[in-house]
């Protein structure tokens, strides 16, 4: 399957183009025909390929979402938090434009819950409360694509946040830093909201960069 996916990602066959027949693929890739058939089945299920009975198999997309997320999951902790910073910064910026009073009230309630879970020292519950807060900002952004991407990304956000909490030497953004995001959103100050969201993650990213430099 990886060989066929690599051909698609590399542009050997364009989106909308029919790929070679099973036996041709088997000969070209030097694998068994059953291996090719199984790969086509899996990639069809992932909507990368489309099998048209009596016609052939066509490239539907040159990106396999499941494979992309597997690659993201294997990225470093620093890469993960840099990506998280990008998403959360723009989500906060947009939320400052699209929020309602009810949205701000919800954020303050979620922030209170985050603080309470932190004080109780229940790591998993605290991370869930943290994700609920940031996920709400993504939804309030008014950008459905960003909100869905963040929701899709949330499972890895959870795992990596739990991993970060295990490092006692890494800084942990507190209530005040998160409250600054809500205050800026409430004031409809896009730039201040983006800066506050970035400030929450920036110290952790810098600490991870320092670790990377010292390990070289």
Secondary structure by P-SEA (a helix, b strand, c coil): caaaaaaaaacccccccccccaaaaaaaacccaaaaaaaaaaaaaaccbbbbccbbbbbcccccaaaaaaaaaaccaaaaaaaaaaaaaaaaaaaaacccaaaaaaaaaaaaaaaaaaaacaaaaaaaaaaaaaaaaaaacccaaaaaaaaaaaaaaaaaaaaaaacccbbbbcaaaaaaaaaaaaaccaaaaaaaaaaacaaaaaaaaaaaaaac
